[in-house]
Every structure is written in structure tokens, then in C-alpha cells.
């Protein structure tokens, strides 16, 4: 099973800000996100393998 990463961890690994990650979710349809609850207090996690696949697919466009 792939490691789950926080938004901040993904941002650090990719050399961008957490805000950039949120923008990519909306604009570029980054589908690697999982919420652990509902409402304002929920935590968002990202599947490491899905992030890698998403990045690989971006390079093919």
C-alpha cells in the first residue's frame, strides 16, 4: 500500500507551496486526494503512488 502524505509533505517534495497543490487540484484535476472527515476540520491526504502517476501523465501531454 502506498504511503499517505499531507498537503504540506506533497508541497515540500515537489518544491511548491501548499497553495499551489490546492490550485493544481482545481485547475489541472489532480485526483490523488482523500479527505478523512467532513467540514472545515477534515484532513486531506494524498496517495504517494497516485501523485507519481499524475506527474508522469503530465509529462505525456
Secondary structure by P-SEA (a helix, b strand, c coil): cbbbbcaaaaaaaacccaaaaaaaaccccccccccccccccbbbbbcaaaaaaaaaaaaac
